[in-house]
């Protein structure tokens, strides 16, 4: 084997080993118990959901935590509030929020800015009405309870 092939093999092997170590470190760090005290403090609102987050989402939140200390106090507070809000959402609400976010990202910047300005110019009442129109209609809890506890065919045929 010539020197060039040997060096190429060695560098390939080192690259594979480094990738394996990086993946192991990432998976260890992705568990809540593997986070630093600072990361745990910043990401505390997400603790109860942390184990159910996929690796990509955990990495996104870890990136937020790594930038957090360098942000102005107002921005840190805004992020904390958003994390608490996110933690309170149901999985369906989170999926809807992600969808809306992706749709907004696909808009041209000027159109996105125009829509944001139009929304900000609405009164609080108009914003609330818009939010209620956008929310999916929920069935009354009593109907859901009756349906789940009733075993008669009459109810199922309705």
C-alpha positions in Angstrom: 0.0 0.0 0.0 1.5 3.3 -0.9 1.7 6.3 1.4 -1.2 8.2 -0.3 -3.6 5.3 0.2 -2.4 4.8 3.8 -3.0 8.5 4.6 -6.4 8.4 2.9 -7.4 5.3 4.9 -6.2 6.8 8.1 -8.1 10.1 7.6 -11.2 8.2 6.6 -11.0 6.1 9.8 -10.4 9.2 11.9 -13.4 10.9 10.3 -15.6 7.9 11.1 -14.4 7.7 14.7 -14.9 11.4 15.2 -18.5 11.1 13.8 -19.2 8.2 16.1 -17.9 10.1 19.1 -20.0 13.2 18.1 -23.1 11.1 17.7 -22.5 9.4 21.1 -22.0 12.8 22.7 -25.1 14.3 21.0 -27.3 11.4 22.2 -25.9 11.5 25.7 -26.4 15.3 25.8 -29.9 15.0 24.4 -31.2 13.2 27.5 -32.4 15.6 30.2 -30.0 14.1 32.7 -27.1 14.9 30.3 -27.8 18.6 30.1 -25.7 21.1 31.9 -27.2 23.0 34.9 -27.4 26.1 32.7 -29.2 24.3 29.9 -31.7 22.8 32.4 -32.4 26.2 33.9 -33.0 27.8 30.5 -35.0 24.9 29.2 -36.9 24.1 32.4 -40.4 24.8 30.9 -39.7 21.9 28.5 -38.5 19.4 31.1 -41.7 17.3 31.2 -41.9 17.0 27.4 -38.1 16.6 26.8 -38.1 12.8 26.6 -40.8 12.9 23.9 -39.0 15.4 21.7 -37.2 14.0 18.7 -33.5 14.5 18.3 -33.9 17.3 15.8 -36.2 19.3 18.1 -33.9 18.7 21.1 -31.0 20.1 19.1 -33.0 23.2 18.1 -33.8 23.9 21.8 -30.2 23.2 22.8 -29.1 25.8 20.1 -31.5 28.3 21.7 -30.0 27.6 25.1 -26.5 28.1 23.8 -27.4 31.6 22.4 -29.5 32.5 25.4 -26.8 34.1 27.6 -25.7 36.5 25.0 -29.1 37.9 24.4 -30.5 41.2 25.9 -32.7 40.7 29.0 -35.9 41.6 27.1 -35.2 39.0 24.4 -34.4 36.4 27.2 -37.8 37.2 28.8 -39.6 36.9 25.5 -38.0 33.5 24.8 -38.9 32.3 28.4 -42.5 33.3 27.8 -42.7 31.6 24.5 -41.2 28.4 26.0 -43.8 28.4 28.7 -46.5 29.0 26.1 -45.1 26.2 23.9 -45.0 23.8 26.9 -48.7 24.4 27.6 -49.8 23.6 24.0 -51.2 20.3 23.1 -49.5 18.2 20.4 -52.2 19.3 18.0 -51.7 22.9 18.8 -47.9 22.5 18.3 -48.4 20.8 15.0 -50.7 23.7 13.9 -48.2 26.3 15.0 -45.4 24.6 13.1 -47.6 24.5 10.0 -48.4 28.2 10.2 -44.8 29.0 10.8 -43.7 27.0 7.7 -46.4 28.7 5.6 -45.3 32.1 6.8 -41.6 31.3 6.0 -42.6 30.6 2.4 -44.1 34.0 1.9 -41.9 36.7 0.4 -40.5 39.0 3.1 -42.4 42.1 2.0 -45.7 40.2 2.0 -45.0 38.7 5.4 -44.1 42.1 6.8 -47.3 43.6 5.3 -49.4 40.9 6.9 -47.7 41.4 10.2 -48.3 45.1 10.1 -52.0 44.5 9.2 -52.3 42.1 12.2 -50.6 44.5 14.6 -53.0 47.3 13.5 -56.0 45.3 14.6 -57.7 46.0 17.9 -57.4 43.4 20.7 -61.0 42.4 20.1 -60.4 41.9 16.4 -57.3 39.8 17.1 -59.3 37.7 19.6 -62.0 37.2 17.0 -59.5 36.2 14.4 -57.9 33.7 16.8 -61.3 32.2 17.6 -62.1 31.8 13.9 -58.7 30.2 13.2 -59.1 27.7 16.2 -60.7 24.4 15.3 -64.2 23.9 16.6 -64.2 21.8 19.7 -66.9 19.4 20.6 -68.6 19.9 24.0 -67.0 17.8 26.7 -70.3 16.3 27.6 -70.8 14.9 24.1 -67.4 13.4 24.1 -67.9 11.8 27.5 -71.3 10.4 26.5 -69.9 9.0 23.3 -67.0 7.3 25.1 -69.1 5.8 27.9 -72.2 4.8 25.9 -72.2 1.3 24.5 -75.6 1.3 22.8 -76.1 1.2 19.0 -78.5 4.1 19.1 -75.7 6.5 20.0 -73.3 5.1 17.4 -75.8 5.4 14.6 -76.3 9.2 15.2 
